[in-house]
Amino acid sequence: MSNIGIIGGGPAGIMCAIFAAKNPNNKVFILDKSIILNTILPTGGGRCNLAYCEYNFKELAKFYPRGEKFLYSILSKFSTADTIEFFNNIGVETYVQEDLRIFPVSDSSKEVKNALLKQIDRKNIKKLFENVLKIKKTPQGFDVTTDKGFHHFDKLVIATGGKGNGHSLAKSLGHNVTELRPALSSLITKEKDFASVSGISLKNIEAQVFFNNKKVKTLSGDFLFTHNGISGPLVYKISSYCAYLNFDDKNPLKIVLNLVNKDSQDFDKELSESLKTSAQKDILNTVSNYIPKNLAAVVLKKENISHDIKSGQLSKQFREKIVKNLTSLTFNALKVTRGEEIVTAGGVDLKEIDSKTMGSKIVSDLYFCGEILDIDGLTGGFNLQNCWSTGYISGKALYL
Ligand SMILES: Cc1cc2nc3c(=O)[nH]c(=O)nc-3n(C[C@H](O)[C@H](O)[C@H](O)COP(=O)(O)OP(=O)(O)OC[C@H]3O[C@@H](n4cnc5c(N)ncnc54)[C@H](O)[C@@H]3O)c2cc1C
């Protein structure tokens, strides 16, 4: 009989518990300082984007800016198909959305939470509502001190996510933790002209990202203006790939957006034609053929172009300014919006973890799973997939 303590009742810890408890000789305890599985409720805007429809594990691993190679063996054992099968088996039917993100048919993260909780109860997993403060390794296992008392476990899993004191607990046991940075976050920009169009979104546009006058990446996705900067899936992606670049007001991250997905010369020709054919129309109406009207108004105001100037009367200089704004609108990102990040980049150093078991290579009988690790993915279901997969691998290792 093994006493197994799992610190953290988020998606990773719960997945681990469910598989560890399949062995009747294991007595499994989940310790959580808060309400178990509450962290799943806001996922996917309450709909729980639990996976992504990519069945090739090497292709799937490409969606993780940190952890890609480490995930190969893990995703080869538990990946998209296994996630869907697992959830179907516990009564959660799933569907694939047009953009390949996978959701429960109910579009409800509550349903996912309840289905997982049912498994916890069915498998007699004990829930302890306690905050773990200290862990001591002993020859027989682990002595765990919480805000409510003291426990001994033969084996221990740390699944405390990207925030909180899990990293300090890992460090106290001798593990290295790589630098933690916010990822998947909105960006605060120097440009404030667009505050009035906060909330306006643009579908699938391209961004070129530069830092220190060097191109970092070209990325695409949906984009959103905010009151103090930029956001949306495209910006989350940028923040993730640039998580470790030290940009600030002195040395900003330059983001050049192509709002019309057209080459500037081609667009210049197209706009020139359009200005001729709509010569009697106000310029605002002509530009609104390419971008939302409120945004067109902001672009014109920014360039001091009167809204009611007739399209046929627009000077070449003004036309070129409009083309520049629509094909290479530039934002200087000064910092990320702190505290609102979706995931934490960095975590327990993967060099010290055995990907076949999720066991520590330096402390026997210690395991890690989920976001506490130096693994983070883009938006699209990849971060929960990391939880299901690493949770499964650690649970399976504890089952054996
Ligand atoms: C708003 C939002 C939306 C998201 N949407 C998606 C999405 O749609 N798809 C996706 O793939 N990912 C999404 N994510 C990311 C995803 O939710 C996380 O990556 C995931 O929850 C991490 O799971 P985890 O189990 O590793 O840690 P967590 O979910 O953070 O759970 C850790 C648990 O450990 C407990 N804990 C921490 N420290 C202690 C301690 N010392 N003692 C006891 N308990 C402790 C906490 O109370 C918590 O319950 C979203 C994140 C956010 C914030």
Ligand as a Chemical Component Dictionary entry (heavy atoms), coordinates in Angstrom:
data_LIG
# 
_chem_comp.id                   LIG 
_chem_comp.type                 NON-POLYMER 
_chem_comp.pdbx_formal_charge   0 
_chem_comp.three_letter_code    LIG 
# 
loop_
_chem_comp_atom.comp_id 
_chem_comp_atom.atom_id 
_chem_comp_atom.alt_atom_id 
_chem_comp_atom.type_symbol 
_chem_comp_atom.charge 
_chem_comp_atom.model_Cartn_x 
_chem_comp_atom.model_Cartn_y 
_chem_comp_atom.model_Cartn_z 
_chem_comp_atom.pdbx_ordinal 
LIG C1  C1  C 0 -8.578 32.839 -18.068 1  
LIG C2  C2  C 0 -7.860 31.598 -18.528 2  
LIG C3  C3  C 0 -8.354 30.857 -19.573 3  
LIG C4  C4  C 0 -7.684 29.726 -20.007 4  
LIG N1  N1  N 0 -8.217 29.008 -21.040 5  
LIG C5  C5  C 0 -7.568 27.886 -21.463 6  
LIG C6  C6  C 0 -8.129 27.086 -22.489 7  
LIG O1  O1  O 0 -9.237 27.324 -22.973 8  
LIG N2  N2  N 0 -7.415 26.017 -22.916 9  
LIG C7  C7  C 0 -6.197 25.682 -22.383 10 
LIG O2  O2  O 0 -5.594 24.707 -22.826 11 
LIG N3  N3  N 0 -5.672 26.381 -21.352 12 
LIG C8  C8  C 0 -6.336 27.467 -20.885 13 
LIG N4  N4  N 0 -5.823 28.181 -19.841 14 
LIG C9  C9  C 0 -4.584 27.690 -19.170 15 
LIG C10 C10 C 0 -4.920 26.519 -18.231 16 
LIG O3  O3  O 0 -6.071 26.836 -17.485 17 
LIG C11 C11 C 0 -3.751 26.208 -17.306 18 
LIG O4  O4  O 0 -2.615 25.956 -18.073 19 
LIG C12 C12 C 0 -4.082 25.020 -16.395 20 
LIG O5  O5  O 0 -5.150 25.310 -15.539 21 
LIG C13 C13 C 0 -2.875 24.597 -15.574 22 
LIG O6  O6  O 0 -3.275 23.496 -14.812 23 
LIG P1  P1  P 0 -2.449 22.959 -13.563 24 
LIG O7  O7  O 0 -3.236 21.821 -13.024 25 
LIG O8  O8  O 0 -1.051 22.752 -13.928 26 
LIG O9  O9  O 0 -2.463 24.170 -12.521 27 
LIG P2  P2  P 0 -3.687 25.025 -11.963 28 
LIG O10 O10 O 0 -4.859 24.882 -12.830 29 
LIG O11 O11 O 0 -3.141 26.376 -11.716 30 
LIG O12 O12 O 0 -4.022 24.320 -10.590 31 
LIG C14 C14 C 0 -3.124 24.367 -9.509  32 
LIG C15 C15 C 0 -3.884 24.089 -8.228  33 
LIG O13 O13 O 0 -2.925 23.996 -7.173  34 
LIG C16 C16 C 0 -3.441 24.652 -6.032  35 
LIG N5  N5  N 0 -2.284 25.071 -5.220  36 
LIG C17 C17 C 0 -1.292 25.912 -5.574  37 
LIG N6  N6  N 0 -0.384 26.002 -4.579  38 
LIG C18 C18 C 0 -0.815 25.209 -3.570  39 
LIG C19 C19 C 0 -0.315 24.872 -2.280  40 
LIG N7  N7  N 0 0.818  25.367 -1.806  41 
LIG N8  N8  N 0 -1.033 24.015 -1.507  42 
LIG C20 C20 C 0 -2.195 23.489 -1.947  43 
LIG N9  N9  N 0 -2.706 23.778 -3.186  44 
LIG C21 C21 C 0 -2.025 24.606 -3.972  45 
LIG C22 C22 C 0 -4.256 25.815 -6.589  46 
LIG O14 O14 O 0 -5.251 26.227 -5.654  47 
LIG C23 C23 C 0 -4.872 25.189 -7.845  48 
LIG O15 O15 O 0 -6.133 24.610 -7.595  49 
LIG C24 C24 C 0 -6.487 29.316 -19.367 50 
LIG C25 C25 C 0 -5.993 30.040 -18.274 51 
LIG C26 C26 C 0 -6.665 31.171 -17.857 52 
LIG C27 C27 C 0 -6.128 31.950 -16.676 53 
# 
loop_
_chem_comp_bond.comp_id 
_chem_comp_bond.atom_id_1 
_chem_comp_bond.atom_id_2 
_chem_comp_bond.value_order 
_chem_comp_bond.pdbx_ordinal 
LIG C1  C2  SING 1  
LIG C2  C3  SING 2  
LIG C2  C26 DOUB 3  
LIG C3  C4  DOUB 4  
LIG C4  N1  SING 5  
LIG C4  C24 SING 6  
LIG N1  C5  DOUB 7  
LIG C5  C6  SING 8  
LIG C5  C8  SING 9  
LIG C6  O1  DOUB 10 
LIG C6  N2  SING 11 
LIG N2  C7  SING 12 
LIG C7  O2  DOUB 13 
LIG C7  N3  SING 14 
LIG N3  C8  DOUB 15 
LIG C8  N4  SING 16 
LIG N4  C9  SING 17 
LIG N4  C24 SING 18 
LIG C9  C10 SING 19 
LIG C10 O3  SING 20 
LIG C10 C11 SING 21 
LIG C11 O4  SING 22 
LIG C11 C12 SING 23 
LIG C12 O5  SING 24 
LIG C12 C13 SING 25 
LIG C13 O6  SING 26 
LIG O6  P1  SING 27 
LIG P1  O7  DOUB 28 
LIG P1  O8  SING 29 
LIG P1  O9  SING 30 
LIG O9  P2  SING 31 
LIG P2  O10 DOUB 32 
LIG P2  O11 SING 33 
LIG P2  O12 SING 34 
LIG O12 C14 SING 35 
LIG C14 C15 SING 36 
LIG C15 O13 SING 37 
LIG C15 C23 SING 38 
LIG O13 C16 SING 39 
LIG C16 N5  SING 40 
LIG C16 C22 SING 41 
LIG N5  C17 SING 42 
LIG N5  C21 SING 43 
LIG C17 N6  DOUB 44 
LIG N6  C18 SING 45 
LIG C18 C19 SING 46 
LIG C18 C21 DOUB 47 
LIG C19 N7  SING 48 
LIG C19 N8  DOUB 49 
LIG N8  C20 SING 50 
LIG C20 N9  DOUB 51 
LIG N9  C21 SING 52 
LIG C22 O14 SING 53 
LIG C22 C23 SING 54 
LIG C23 O15 SING 55 
LIG C24 C25 DOUB 56 
LIG C25 C26 SING 57 
LIG C26 C27 SING 58 
# 
